[in-house]
C-alpha cells in the first residue's frame, strides 16, 4: 500500500485522483526524525517514572 499526495491541496489519500480533481503523486513514507525519536523516548521515560512512583 502506498500513500498518494495531491500537489494542489496537499491532501493525502489512496486514490490517484484527488477530491479537488488533481492527480495525486506517490510519496515516500516519512522517516522518523531525531526529534520524534526523542519525543517517544521522553514519553517512555515519563511512563517509567510514573510506574516507579506507584
Ligand atoms: Zn487535491
mmCIF file of the protein (N, C-alpha, C, O) and its ligand, coordinates in Angstrom:
data_MODEL
# 
_entry.id   MODEL 
# 
loop_
_entity.id 
_entity.type 
_entity.pdbx_number_of_molecules 
1 polymer     1 
2 non-polymer 1 
# 
_entity_poly.entity_id                      1 
_entity_poly.type                           'polypeptide(L)' 
_entity_poly.nstd_linkage                   no 
_entity_poly.nstd_monomer                   no 
_entity_poly.pdbx_seq_one_letter_code       
;(UNK)(UNK)(UNK)(UNK)(UNK)(UNK)(UNK)(UNK)(UNK)(UNK)(UNK)(UNK)(UNK)(UNK)(UNK)(UNK)
(UNK)(UNK)(UNK)(UNK)(UNK)(UNK)(UNK)(UNK)(UNK)(UNK)(UNK)(UNK)(UNK)(UNK)(UNK)(UNK)
(UNK)(UNK)(UNK)(UNK)(UNK)(UNK)(UNK)(UNK)(UNK)(UNK)(UNK)(UNK)(UNK)(UNK)(UNK)(UNK)
(UNK)(UNK)(UNK)(UNK)(UNK)(UNK)
;
_entity_poly.pdbx_seq_one_letter_code_can   XXXXXXXXXXXXXXXXXXXXXXXXXXXXXXXXXXXXXXXXXXXXXXXXXXXXXX 
_entity_poly.pdbx_strand_id                 A 
# 
loop_
_entity_poly_seq.entity_id 
_entity_poly_seq.num 
_entity_poly_seq.mon_id 
_entity_poly_seq.hetero 
1 1  UNK n 
1 2  UNK n 
1 3  UNK n 
1 4  UNK n 
1 5  UNK n 
1 6  UNK n 
1 7  UNK n 
1 8  UNK n 
1 9  UNK n 
1 10 UNK n 
1 11 UNK n 
1 12 UNK n 
1 13 UNK n 
1 14 UNK n 
1 15 UNK n 
1 16 UNK n 
1 17 UNK n 
1 18 UNK n 
1 19 UNK n 
1 20 UNK n 
1 21 UNK n 
1 22 UNK n 
1 23 UNK n 
1 24 UNK n 
1 25 UNK n 
1 26 UNK n 
1 27 UNK n 
1 28 UNK n 
1 29 UNK n 
1 30 UNK n 
1 31 UNK n 
1 32 UNK n 
1 33 UNK n 
1 34 UNK n 
1 35 UNK n 
1 36 UNK n 
1 37 UNK n 
1 38 UNK n 
1 39 UNK n 
1 40 UNK n 
1 41 UNK n 
1 42 UNK n 
1 43 UNK n 
1 44 UNK n 
1 45 UNK n 
1 46 UNK n 
1 47 UNK n 
1 48 UNK n 
1 49 UNK n 
1 50 UNK n 
1 51 UNK n 
1 52 UNK n 
1 53 UNK n 
1 54 UNK n 
# 
loop_
_struct_asym.id 
_struct_asym.entity_id 
A 1 
B 2 
# 
loop_
_chem_comp.id 
_chem_comp.type 
_chem_comp.mon_nstd_flag 
UNK 'L-peptide linking' . 
ZN  non-polymer         . 
# 
_pdbx_entity_nonpoly.entity_id   2 
_pdbx_entity_nonpoly.name        ? 
_pdbx_entity_nonpoly.comp_id     ZN 
# 
_pdbx_nonpoly_scheme.asym_id         B 
_pdbx_nonpoly_scheme.entity_id       2 
_pdbx_nonpoly_scheme.mon_id          ZN 
_pdbx_nonpoly_scheme.ndb_seq_num     1 
_pdbx_nonpoly_scheme.pdb_seq_num     101 
_pdbx_nonpoly_scheme.auth_seq_num    101 
_pdbx_nonpoly_scheme.pdb_mon_id      ZN 
_pdbx_nonpoly_scheme.auth_mon_id     ZN 
_pdbx_nonpoly_scheme.pdb_strand_id   A 
_pdbx_nonpoly_scheme.pdb_ins_code    . 
# 
loop_
_atom_site.group_PDB 
_atom_site.id 
_atom_site.type_symbol 
_atom_site.label_atom_id 
_atom_site.label_alt_id 
_atom_site.label_comp_id 
_atom_site.label_asym_id 
_atom_site.label_entity_id 
_atom_site.label_seq_id 
_atom_site.pdbx_PDB_ins_code 
_atom_site.Cartn_x 
_atom_site.Cartn_y 
_atom_site.Cartn_z 
_atom_site.occupancy 
_atom_site.B_iso_or_equiv 
_atom_site.pdbx_formal_charge 
_atom_site.auth_seq_id 
_atom_site.auth_comp_id 
_atom_site.auth_asym_id 
_atom_site.auth_atom_id 
_atom_site.pdbx_PDB_model_num 
ATOM   1   N  N  . UNK A 1 1  ? 0.851   -1.198 0.000   1.00 0.00 ? 1   UNK A N  1 
ATOM   2   C  CA . UNK A 1 1  ? 0.000   0.000  0.000   1.00 0.00 ? 1   UNK A CA 1 
ATOM   3   C  C  . UNK A 1 1  ? 0.884   1.243  0.000   1.00 0.00 ? 1   UNK A C  1 
ATOM   4   O  O  . UNK A 1 1  ? 1.875   1.317  0.726   1.00 0.00 ? 1   UNK A O  1 
ATOM   5   N  N  . UNK A 1 2  ? 0.522   2.185  -0.798  1.00 0.00 ? 2   UNK A N  1 
ATOM   6   C  CA . UNK A 1 2  ? 1.298   3.412  -0.830  1.00 0.00 ? 2   UNK A CA 1 
ATOM   7   C  C  . UNK A 1 2  ? 0.370   4.609  -0.675  1.00 0.00 ? 2   UNK A C  1 
ATOM   8   O  O  . UNK A 1 2  ? -0.817  4.557  -0.998  1.00 0.00 ? 2   UNK A O  1 
ATOM   9   N  N  . UNK A 1 3  ? 0.935   5.647  -0.188  1.00 0.00 ? 3   UNK A N  1 
ATOM   10  C  CA . UNK A 1 3  ? 0.153   6.869  0.049   1.00 0.00 ? 3   UNK A CA 1 
ATOM   11  C  C  . UNK A 1 3  ? 0.408   7.845  -1.079  1.00 0.00 ? 3   UNK A C  1 
ATOM   12  O  O  . UNK A 1 3  ? 1.538   8.022  -1.533  1.00 0.00 ? 3   UNK A O  1 
ATOM   13  N  N  . UNK A 1 4  ? -0.650  8.465  -1.513  1.00 0.00 ? 4   UNK A N  1 
ATOM   14  C  CA . UNK A 1 4  ? -0.529  9.456  -2.571  1.00 0.00 ? 4   UNK A CA 1 
ATOM   15  C  C  . UNK A 1 4  ? -0.829  10.832 -1.996  1.00 0.00 ? 4   UNK A C  1 
ATOM   16  O  O  . UNK A 1 4  ? -1.634  10.995 -1.079  1.00 0.00 ? 4   UNK A O  1 
ATOM   17  N  N  . UNK A 1 5  ? -0.148  11.811 -2.571  1.00 0.00 ? 5   UNK A N  1 
ATOM   18  C  CA . UNK A 1 5  ? -0.336  13.177 -2.080  1.00 0.00 ? 5   UNK A CA 1 
ATOM   19  C  C  . UNK A 1 5  ? -0.691  14.092 -3.236  1.00 0.00 ? 5   UNK A C  1 
ATOM   20  O  O  . UNK A 1 5  ? -0.086  14.036 -4.307  1.00 0.00 ? 5   UNK A O  1 
ATOM   21  N  N  . UNK A 1 6  ? -1.667  14.922 -3.002  1.00 0.00 ? 6   UNK A N  1 
ATOM   22  C  CA . UNK A 1 6  ? -2.089  15.875 -4.024  1.00 0.00 ? 6   UNK A CA 1 
ATOM   23  C  C  . UNK A 1 6  ? -1.171  17.088 -3.990  1.00 0.00 ? 6   UNK A C  1 
ATOM   24  O  O  . UNK A 1 6  ? -0.945  17.678 -2.934  1.00 0.00 ? 6   UNK A O  1 
ATOM   25  N  N  . UNK A 1 7  ? -0.649  17.449 -5.138  1.00 0.00 ? 7   UNK A N  1 
ATOM   26  C  CA . UNK A 1 7  ? 0.252   18.589 -5.201  1.00 0.00 ? 7   UNK A CA 1 
ATOM   27  C  C  . UNK A 1 7  ? -0.516  19.903 -5.088  1.00 0.00 ? 7   UNK A C  1 
ATOM   28  O  O  . UNK A 1 7  ? 0.057   20.938 -4.747  1.00 0.00 ? 7   UNK A O  1 
ATOM   29  N  N  . UNK A 1 8  ? -1.800  19.855 -5.375  1.00 0.00 ? 8   UNK A N  1 
ATOM   30  C  CA . UNK A 1 8  ? -2.604  21.082 -5.354  1.00 0.00 ? 8   UNK A CA 1 
ATOM   31  C  C  . UNK A 1 8  ? -3.049  21.454 -3.947  1.00 0.00 ? 8   UNK A C  1 
ATOM   32  O  O  . UNK A 1 8  ? -2.762  22.547 -3.459  1.00 0.00 ? 8   UNK A O  1 
ATOM   33  N  N  . UNK A 1 9  ? -3.750  20.535 -3.307  1.00 0.00 ? 9   UNK A N  1 
ATOM   34  C  CA . UNK A 1 9  ? -4.309  20.868 -1.998  1.00 0.00 ? 9   UNK A CA 1 
ATOM   35  C  C  . UNK A 1 9  ? -3.595  20.161 -0.862  1.00 0.00 ? 9   UNK A C  1 
ATOM   36  O  O  . UNK A 1 9  ? -3.989  20.286 0.298   1.00 0.00 ? 9   UNK A O  1 
ATOM   37  N  N  . UNK A 1 10 ? -2.537  19.410 -1.193  1.00 0.00 ? 10  UNK A N  1 
ATOM   38  C  CA . UNK A 1 10 ? -1.677  18.761 -0.192  1.00 0.00 ? 10  UNK A CA 1 
ATOM   39  C  C  . UNK A 1 10 ? -2.401  17.699 0.626   1.00 0.00 ? 10  UNK A C  1 
ATOM   40  O  O  . UNK A 1 10 ? -1.962  17.337 1.718   1.00 0.00 ? 10  UNK A O  1 
ATOM   41  N  N  . UNK A 1 11 ? -3.501  17.209 0.096   1.00 0.00 ? 11  UNK A N  1 
ATOM   42  C  CA . UNK A 1 11 ? -4.219  16.182 0.836   1.00 0.00 ? 11  UNK A CA 1 
ATOM   43  C  C  . UNK A 1 11 ? -3.626  14.817 0.523   1.00 0.00 ? 11  UNK A C  1 
ATOM   44  O  O  . UNK A 1 11 ? -3.076  14.600 -0.557  1.00 0.00 ? 11  UNK A O  1 
ATOM   45  N  N  . UNK A 1 12 ? -3.743  13.909 1.469   1.00 0.00 ? 12  UNK A N  1 
ATOM   46  C  CA . UNK A 1 12 ? -3.217  12.561 1.280   1.00 0.00 ? 12  UNK A CA 1 
ATOM   47  C  C  . UNK A 1 12 ? -4.364  11.595 1.063   1.00 0.00 ? 12  UNK A C  1 
ATOM   48  O  O  . UNK A 1 12 ? -5.477  11.810 1.545   1.00 0.00 ? 12  UNK A O  1 
ATOM   49  N  N  . UNK A 1 13 ? -4.079  10.530 0.332   1.00 0.00 ? 13  UNK A N  1 
ATOM   50  C  CA . UNK A 1 13 ? -5.111  9.533  0.121   1.00 0.00 ? 13  UNK A CA 1 
ATOM   51  C  C  . UNK A 1 13 ? -4.577  8.368  -0.666  1.00 0.00 ? 13  UNK A C  1 
ATOM   52  O  O  . UNK A 1 13 ? -3.408  8.343  -1.050  1.00 0.00 ? 13  UNK A O  1 
ATOM   53  N  N  . UNK A 1 14 ? -5.437  7.405  -0.905  1.00 0.00 ? 14  UNK A N  1 
ATOM   54  C  CA . UNK A 1 14 ? -5.032  6.213  -1.651  1.00 0.00 ? 14  UNK A CA 1 
ATOM   55  C  C  . UNK A 1 14 ? -5.506  6.263  -3.085  1.00 0.00 ? 14  UNK A C  1 
ATOM   56  O  O  . UNK A 1 14 ? -5.028  5.498  -3.923  1.00 0.00 ? 14  UNK A O  1 
ATOM   57  N  N  . UNK A 1 15 ? -6.446  7.157  -3.385  1.00 0.00 ? 15  UNK A N  1 
ATOM   58  C  CA . UNK A 1 15 ? -6.947  7.303  -4.752  1.00 0.00 ? 15  UNK A CA 1 
ATOM   59  C  C  . UNK A 1 15 ? -6.003  8.196  -5.550  1.00 0.00 ? 15  UNK A C  1 
ATOM   60  O  O  . UNK A 1 15 ? -5.495  9.195  -5.042  1.00 0.00 ? 15  UNK A O  1 
ATOM   61  N  N  . UNK A 1 16 ? -5.775  7.817  -6.816  1.00 0.00 ? 16  UNK A N  1 
ATOM   62  C  CA . UNK A 1 16 ? -4.865  8.613  -7.640  1.00 0.00 ? 16  UNK A CA 1 
ATOM   63  C  C  . UNK A 1 16 ? -5.455  9.970  -7.974  1.00 0.00 ? 16  UNK A C  1 
ATOM   64  O  O  . UNK A 1 16 ? -4.724  10.944 -8.156  1.00 0.00 ? 16  UNK A O  1 
ATOM   65  N  N  . UNK A 1 17 ? -6.755  10.033 -8.055  1.00 0.00 ? 17  UNK A N  1 
ATOM   66  C  CA . UNK A 1 17 ? -7.388  11.308 -8.335  1.00 0.00 ? 17  UNK A CA 1 
ATOM   67  C  C  . UNK A 1 17 ? -7.898  11.920 -7.040  1.00 0.00 ? 17  UNK A C  1 
ATOM   68  O  O  . UNK A 1 17 ? -8.668  11.311 -6.297  1.00 0.00 ? 17  UNK A O  1 
ATOM   69  N  N  . UNK A 1 18 ? -7.451  13.125 -6.796  1.00 0.00 ? 18  UNK A N  1 
ATOM   70  C  CA . UNK A 1 18 ? -7.835  13.802 -5.559  1.00 0.00 ? 18  UNK A CA 1 
ATOM   71  C  C  . UNK A 1 18 ? -9.269  14.306 -5.662  1.00 0.00 ? 18  UNK A C  1 
ATOM   72  O  O  . UNK A 1 18 ? -9.828  14.427 -6.752  1.00 0.00 ? 18  UNK A O  1 
ATOM   73  N  N  . UNK A 1 19 ? -9.839  14.592 -4.521  1.00 0.00 ? 19  UNK A N  1 
ATOM   74  C  CA . UNK A 1 19 ? -11.194 15.141 -4.491  1.00 0.00 ? 19  UNK A CA 1 
ATOM   75  C  C  . UNK A 1 19 ? -11.263 16.493 -5.189  1.00 0.00 ? 19  UNK A C  1 
ATOM   76  O  O  . UNK A 1 19 ? -12.326 16.895 -5.662  1.00 0.00 ? 19  UNK A O  1 
ATOM   77  N  N  . UNK A 1 20 ? -10.128 17.202 -5.257  1.00 0.00 ? 20  UNK A N  1 
ATOM   78  C  CA . UNK A 1 20 ? -10.121 18.522 -5.890  1.00 0.00 ? 20  UNK A CA 1 
ATOM   79  C  C  . UNK A 1 20 ? -9.976  18.399 -7.401  1.00 0.00 ? 20  UNK A C  1 
ATOM   80  O  O  . UNK A 1 20 ? -10.046 19.397 -8.118  1.00 0.00 ? 20  UNK A O  1 
ATOM   81  N  N  . UNK A 1 21 ? -9.771  17.158 -7.891  1.00 0.00 ? 21  UNK A N  1 
ATOM   82  C  CA . UNK A 1 21 ? -9.683  16.958 -9.327  1.00 0.00 ? 21  UNK A CA 1 
ATOM   83  C  C  . UNK A 1 21 ? -8.272  16.809 -9.834  1.00 0.00 ? 21  UNK A C  1 
ATOM   84  O  O  . UNK A 1 21 ? -8.066  16.407 -10.979 1.00 0.00 ? 21  UNK A O  1 
ATOM   85  N  N  . UNK A 1 22 ? -7.289  17.126 -9.005  1.00 0.00 ? 22  UNK A N  1 
ATOM   86  C  CA . UNK A 1 22 ? -5.899  16.985 -9.418  1.00 0.00 ? 22  UNK A CA 1 
ATOM   87  C  C  . UNK A 1 22 ? -5.435  15.554 -9.200  1.00 0.00 ? 22  UNK A C  1 
ATOM   88  O  O  . UNK A 1 22 ? -6.070  14.769 -8.496  1.00 0.00 ? 22  UNK A O  1 
ATOM   89  N  N  . UNK A 1 23 ? -4.313  15.244 -9.822  1.00 0.00 ? 23  UNK A N  1 
ATOM   90  C  CA . UNK A 1 23 ? -3.750  13.905 -9.649  1.00 0.00 ? 23  UNK A CA 1 
ATOM   91  C  C  . UNK A 1 23 ? -2.840  13.877 -8.441  1.00 0.00 ? 23  UNK A C  1 
ATOM   92  O  O  . UNK A 1 23 ? -2.057  14.795 -8.198  1.00 0.00 ? 23  UNK A O  1 
ATOM   93  N  N  . UNK A 1 24 ? -2.966  12.791 -7.687  1.00 0.00 ? 24  UNK A N  1 
ATOM   94  C  CA . UNK A 1 24 ? -2.074  12.636 -6.553  1.00 0.00 ? 24  UNK A CA 1 
ATOM   95  C  C  . UNK A 1 24 ? -0.816  11.905 -6.994  1.00 0.00 ? 24  UNK A C  1 
ATOM   96  O  O  . UNK A 1 24 ? -0.858  11.072 -7.899  1.00 0.00 ? 24  UNK A O  1 
ATOM   97  N  N  . UNK A 1 25 ? 0.277   12.213 -6.364  1.00 0.00 ? 25  UNK A N  1 
ATOM   98  C  CA . UNK A 1 25 ? 1.546   11.554 -6.678  1.00 0.00 ? 25  UNK A CA 1 
ATOM   99  C  C  . UNK A 1 25 ? 2.015   10.770 -5.465  1.00 0.00 ? 25  UNK A C  1 
ATOM   100 O  O  . UNK A 1 25 ? 1.690   11.097 -4.323  1.00 0.00 ? 25  UNK A O  1 
ATOM   101 N  N  . UNK A 1 26 ? 2.782   9.732  -5.739  1.00 0.00 ? 26  UNK A N  1 
ATOM   102 C  CA . UNK A 1 26 ? 3.255   8.874  -4.664  1.00 0.00 ? 26  UNK A CA 1 
ATOM   103 C  C  . UNK A 1 26 ? 4.307   9.601  -3.822  1.00 0.00 ? 26  UNK A C  1 
ATOM   104 O  O  . UNK A 1 26 ? 5.150   10.327 -4.347  1.00 0.00 ? 26  UNK A O  1 
ATOM   105 N  N  . UNK A 1 27 ? 4.239   9.396  -2.546  1.00 0.00 ? 27  UNK A N  1 
ATOM   106 C  CA . UNK A 1 27 ? 5.230   9.998  -1.651  1.00 0.00 ? 27  UNK A CA 1 
ATOM   107 C  C  . UNK A 1 27 ? 5.892   8.891  -0.848  1.00 0.00 ? 27  UNK A C  1 
ATOM   108 O  O  . UNK A 1 27 ? 5.299   7.850  -0.564  1.00 0.00 ? 27  UNK A O  1 
ATOM   109 N  N  . UNK A 1 28 ? 7.128   9.152  -0.496  1.00 0.00 ? 28  UNK A N  1 
ATOM   110 C  CA . UNK A 1 28 ? 7.841   8.187  0.349   1.00 0.00 ? 28  UNK A CA 1 
ATOM   111 C  C  . UNK A 1 28 ? 7.330   8.320  1.776   1.00 0.00 ? 28  UNK A C  1 
ATOM   112 O  O  . UNK A 1 28 ? 6.985   9.414  2.222   1.00 0.00 ? 28  UNK A O  1 
ATOM   113 N  N  . UNK A 1 29 ? 7.284   7.209  2.481   1.00 0.00 ? 29  UNK A N  1 
ATOM   114 C  CA . UNK A 1 29 ? 6.871   7.293  3.874   1.00 0.00 ? 29  UNK A CA 1 
ATOM   115 C  C  . UNK A 1 29 ? 7.848   8.157  4.655   1.00 0.00 ? 29  UNK A C  1 
ATOM   116 O  O  . UNK A 1 29 ? 9.062   8.064  4.473   1.00 0.00 ? 29  UNK A O  1 
ATOM   117 N  N  . UNK A 1 30 ? 7.319   8.974  5.501   1.00 0.00 ? 30  UNK A N  1 
ATOM   118 C  CA . UNK A 1 30 ? 8.170   9.879  6.265   1.00 0.00 ? 30  UNK A CA 1 
ATOM   119 C  C  . UNK A 1 30 ? 9.030   9.106  7.249   1.00 0.00 ? 30  UNK A C  1 
ATOM   120 O  O  . UNK A 1 30 ? 8.546   8.253  7.994   1.00 0.00 ? 30  UNK A O  1 
ATOM   121 N  N  . UNK A 1 31 ? 10.297  9.419  7.232   1.00 0.00 ? 31  UNK A N  1 
ATOM   122 C  CA . UNK A 1 31 ? 11.188  8.774  8.195   1.00 0.00 ? 31  UNK A CA 1 
ATOM   123 C  C  . UNK A 1 31 ? 11.052  9.468  9.544   1.00 0.00 ? 31  UNK A C  1 
ATOM   124 O  O  . UNK A 1 31 ? 10.689  10.641 9.636   1.00 0.00 ? 31  UNK A O  1 
ATOM   125 N  N  . UNK A 1 32 ? 11.352  8.713  10.566  1.00 0.00 ? 32  UNK A N  1 
ATOM   126 C  CA . UNK A 1 32 ? 11.296  9.311  11.894  1.00 0.00 ? 32  UNK A CA 1 
ATOM   127 C  C  . UNK A 1 32 ? 12.440  10.292 12.042  1.00 0.00 ? 32  UNK A C  1 
ATOM   128 O  O  . UNK A 1 32 ? 13.598  9.944  11.809  1.00 0.00 ? 32  UNK A O  1 
ATOM   129 N  N  . UNK A 1 33 ? 12.132  11.467 12.413  1.00 0.00 ? 33  UNK A N  1 
ATOM   130 C  CA . UNK A 1 33 ? 13.178  12.447 12.648  1.00 0.00 ? 33  UNK A CA 1 
ATOM   131 C  C  . UNK A 1 33 ? 13.736  12.232 14.051  1.00 0.00 ? 33  UNK A C  1 
ATOM   132 O  O  . UNK A 1 33 ? 13.058  11.675 14.915  1.00 0.00 ? 33  UNK A O  1 
ATOM   133 N  N  . UNK A 1 34 ? 14.963  12.669 14.274  1.00 0.00 ? 34  UNK A N  1 
ATOM   134 C  CA . UNK A 1 34 ? 15.557  12.522 15.612  1.00 0.00 ? 34  UNK A CA 1 
ATOM   135 C  C  . UNK A 1 34 ? 14.668  13.124 16.686  1.00 0.00 ? 34  UNK A C  1 
ATOM   136 O  O  . UNK A 1 34 ? 14.608  12.619 17.807  1.00 0.00 ? 34  UNK A O  1 
ATOM   137 N  N  . UNK A 1 35 ? 13.985  14.194 16.347  1.00 0.00 ? 35  UNK A N  1 
ATOM   138 C  CA . UNK A 1 35 ? 13.128  14.850 17.339  1.00 0.00 ? 35  UNK A CA 1 
ATOM   139 C  C  . UNK A 1 35 ? 11.979  13.934 17.738  1.00 0.00 ? 35  UNK A C  1 
ATOM   140 O  O  . UNK A 1 35 ? 11.633  13.838 18.915  1.00 0.00 ? 35  UNK A O  1 
ATOM   141 N  N  . UNK A 1 36 ? 11.381  13.253 16.740  1.00 0.00 ? 36  UNK A N  1 
ATOM   142 C  CA . UNK A 1 36 ? 10.290  12.322 17.035  1.00 0.00 ? 36  UNK A CA 1 
ATOM   143 C  C  . UNK A 1 36 ? 10.784  11.205 17.939  1.00 0.00 ? 36  UNK A C  1 
ATOM   144 O  O  . UNK A 1 36 ? 10.117  10.796 18.889  1.00 0.00 ? 36  UNK A O  1 
ATOM   145 N  N  . UNK A 1 37 ? 11.989  10.722 17.606  1.00 0.00 ? 37  UNK A N  1 
ATOM   146 C  CA . UNK A 1 37 ? 12.578  9.622  18.362  1.00 0.00 ? 37  UNK A CA 1 
ATOM   147 C  C  . UNK A 1 37 ? 12.728  10.027 19.822  1.00 0.00 ? 37  UNK A C  1 
ATOM   148 O  O  . UNK A 1 37 ? 12.371  9.279  20.732  1.00 0.00 ? 37  UNK A O  1 
ATOM   149 N  N  . UNK A 1 38 ? 13.254  11.201 20.020  1.00 0.00 ? 38  UNK A N  1 
ATOM   150 C  CA . UNK A 1 38 ? 13.462  11.655 21.385  1.00 0.00 ? 38  UNK A CA 1 
ATOM   151 C  C  . UNK A 1 38 ? 12.133  11.896 22.096  1.00 0.00 ? 38  UNK A C  1 
ATOM   152 O  O  . UNK A 1 38 ? 12.012  11.692 23.304  1.00 0.00 ? 38  UNK A O  1 
ATOM   153 N  N  . UNK A 1 39 ? 11.153  12.329 21.333  1.00 0.00 ? 39  UNK A N  1 
ATOM   154 C  CA . UNK A 1 39 ? 9.841   12.575 21.935  1.00 0.00 ? 39  UNK A CA 1 
ATOM   155 C  C  . UNK A 1 39 ? 9.278   11.271 22.476  1.00 0.00 ? 39  UNK A C  1 
ATOM   156 O  O  . UNK A 1 39 ? 8.734   11.237 23.580  1.00 0.00 ? 39  UNK A O  1 
ATOM   157 N  N  . UNK A 1 40 ? 9.407   10.191 21.701  1.00 0.00 ? 40  UNK A N  1 
ATOM   158 C  CA . UNK A 1 40 ? 8.933   8.887  22.156  1.00 0.00 ? 40  UNK A CA 1 
ATOM   159 C  C  . UNK A 1 40 ? 9.725   8.447  23.374  1.00 0.00 ? 40  UNK A C  1 
ATOM   160 O  O  . UNK A 1 40 ? 9.170   7.945  24.352  1.00 0.00 ? 40  UNK A O  1 
ATOM   161 N  N  . UNK A 1 41 ? 11.023  8.645  23.296  1.00 0.00 ? 41  UNK A N  1 
ATOM   162 C  CA . UNK A 1 41 ? 11.902  8.251  24.397  1.00 0.00 ? 41  UNK A CA 1 
ATOM   163 C  C  . UNK A 1 41 ? 11.514  8.991  25.667  1.00 0.00 ? 41  UNK A C  1 
ATOM   164 O  O  . UNK A 1 41 ? 11.453  8.417  26.754  1.00 0.00 ? 41  UNK A O  1 
ATOM   165 N  N  . UNK A 1 42 ? 11.252  10.287 25.498  1.00 0.00 ? 42  UNK A N  1 
ATOM   166 C  CA . UNK A 1 42 ? 10.858  11.094 26.650  1.00 0.00 ? 42  UNK A CA 1 
ATOM   167 C  C  . UNK A 1 42 ? 9.568   10.577 27.246  1.00 0.00 ? 42  UNK A C  1 
ATOM   168 O  O  . UNK A 1 42 ? 9.425   10.472 28.465  1.00 0.00 ? 42  UNK A O  1 
ATOM   169 N  N  . UNK A 1 43 ? 8.609   10.249 26.350  1.00 0.00 ? 43  UNK A N  1 
ATOM   170 C  CA . UNK A 1 43 ? 7.305   9.793  26.806  1.00 0.00 ? 43  UNK A CA 1 
ATOM   171 C  C  . UNK A 1 43 ? 7.460   8.483  27.592  1.00 0.00 ? 43  UNK A C  1 
ATOM   172 O  O  . UNK A 1 43 ? 6.833   8.287  28.633  1.00 0.00 ? 43  UNK A O  1 
ATOM   173 N  N  . UNK A 1 44 ? 8.310   7.595  27.065  1.00 0.00 ? 44  UNK A N  1 
ATOM   174 C  CA . UNK A 1 44 ? 8.521   6.315  27.748  1.00 0.00 ? 44  UNK A CA 1 
ATOM   175 C  C  . UNK A 1 44 ? 9.183   6.545  29.097  1.00 0.00 ? 44  UNK A C  1 
ATOM   176 O  O  . UNK A 1 44 ? 8.810   5.940  30.102  1.00 0.00 ? 44  UNK A O  1 
ATOM   177 N  N  . UNK A 1 45 ? 10.161  7.421  29.101  1.00 0.00 ? 45  UNK A N  1 
ATOM   178 C  CA . UNK A 1 45 ? 10.865  7.714  30.343  1.00 0.00 ? 45  UNK A CA 1 
ATOM   179 C  C  . UNK A 1 45 ? 9.881   8.245  31.374  1.00 0.00 ? 45  UNK A C  1 
ATOM   180 O  O  . UNK A 1 45 ? 9.951   7.909  32.556  1.00 0.00 ? 45  UNK A O  1 
ATOM   181 N  N  . UNK A 1 46 ? 8.967   9.078  30.903  1.00 0.00 ? 46  UNK A N  1 
ATOM   182 C  CA . UNK A 1 46 ? 7.975   9.656  31.801  1.00 0.00 ? 46  UNK A CA 1 
ATOM   183 C  C  . UNK A 1 46 ? 7.086   8.545  32.377  1.00 0.00 ? 46  UNK A C  1 
ATOM   184 O  O  . UNK A 1 46 ? 6.764   8.546  33.565  1.00 0.00 ? 46  UNK A O  1 
ATOM   185 N  N  . UNK A 1 47 ? 6.703   7.608  31.520  1.00 0.00 ? 47  UNK A N  1 
ATOM   186 C  CA . UNK A 1 47 ? 5.864   6.496  31.976  1.00 0.00 ? 47  UNK A CA 1 
ATOM   187 C  C  . UNK A 1 47 ? 6.590   5.680  33.032  1.00 0.00 ? 47  UNK A C  1 
ATOM   188 O  O  . UNK A 1 47 ? 6.004   5.266  34.032  1.00 0.00 ? 47  UNK A O  1 
ATOM   189 N  N  . UNK A 1 48 ? 7.887   5.456  32.789  1.00 0.00 ? 48  UNK A N  1 
ATOM   190 C  CA . UNK A 1 48 ? 8.676   4.674  33.740  1.00 0.00 ? 48  UNK A CA 1 
ATOM   191 C  C  . UNK A 1 48 ? 8.728   5.366  35.093  1.00 0.00 ? 48  UNK A C  1 
ATOM   192 O  O  . UNK A 1 48 ? 8.606   4.732  36.142  1.00 0.00 ? 48  UNK A O  1 
ATOM   193 N  N  . UNK A 1 49 ? 8.909   6.663  35.046  1.00 0.00 ? 49  UNK A N  1 
ATOM   194 C  CA . UNK A 1 49 ? 8.952   7.425  36.290  1.00 0.00 ? 49  UNK A CA 1 
ATOM   195 C  C  . UNK A 1 49 ? 7.621   7.293  37.013  1.00 0.00 ? 49  UNK A C  1 
ATOM   196 O  O  . UNK A 1 49 ? 7.565   7.133  38.232  1.00 0.00 ? 49  UNK A O  1 
ATOM   197 N  N  . UNK A 1 50 ? 6.536   7.366  36.217  1.00 0.00 ? 50  UNK A N  1 
ATOM   198 C  CA . UNK A 1 50 ? 5.212   7.239  36.830  1.00 0.00 ? 50  UNK A CA 1 
ATOM   199 C  C  . UNK A 1 50 ? 5.027   5.884  37.491  1.00 0.00 ? 50  UNK A C  1 
ATOM   200 O  O  . UNK A 1 50 ? 4.440   5.787  38.569  1.00 0.00 ? 50  UNK A O  1 
ATOM   201 N  N  . UNK A 1 51 ? 5.536   4.825  36.837  1.00 0.00 ? 51  UNK A N  1 
ATOM   202 C  CA . UNK A 1 51 ? 5.405   3.486  37.412  1.00 0.00 ? 51  UNK A CA 1 
ATOM   203 C  C  . UNK A 1 51 ? 6.199   3.376  38.715  1.00 0.00 ? 51  UNK A C  1 
ATOM   204 O  O  . UNK A 1 51 ? 5.765   2.743  39.678  1.00 0.00 ? 51  UNK A O  1 
ATOM   205 N  N  . UNK A 1 52 ? 7.346   3.998  38.716  1.00 0.00 ? 52  UNK A N  1 
ATOM   206 C  CA . UNK A 1 52 ? 8.179   3.946  39.926  1.00 0.00 ? 52  UNK A CA 1 
ATOM   207 C  C  . UNK A 1 52 ? 7.480   4.647  41.083  1.00 0.00 ? 52  UNK A C  1 
ATOM   208 O  O  . UNK A 1 52 ? 7.558   4.218  42.234  1.00 0.00 ? 52  UNK A O  1 
ATOM   209 N  N  . UNK A 1 53 ? 6.809   5.717  40.753  1.00 0.00 ? 53  UNK A N  1 
ATOM   210 C  CA . UNK A 1 53 ? 6.105   6.458  41.808  1.00 0.00 ? 53  UNK A CA 1 
ATOM   211 C  C  . UNK A 1 53 ? 5.006   5.609  42.424  1.00 0.00 ? 53  UNK A C  1 
ATOM   212 O  O  . UNK A 1 53 ? 4.704   5.738  43.610  1.00 0.00 ? 53  UNK A O  1 
ATOM   213 N  N  . UNK A 1 54 ? 4.398   4.725  41.599  1.00 0.00 ? 54  UNK A N  1 
ATOM   214 C  CA . UNK A 1 54 ? 3.341   3.862  42.123  1.00 0.00 ? 54  UNK A CA 1 
ATOM   215 C  C  . UNK A 1 54 ? 3.968   2.743  42.962  1.00 0.00 ? 54  UNK A C  1 
ATOM   216 O  O  . UNK A 1 54 ? 3.251   1.899  43.499  1.00 0.00 ? 54  UNK A O  1 
HETATM 217 ZN ZN . ZN  B 2 .  ? -6.263  17.911 -4.197  1.00 0.00 ? 101 ZN  A ZN 1 
# 
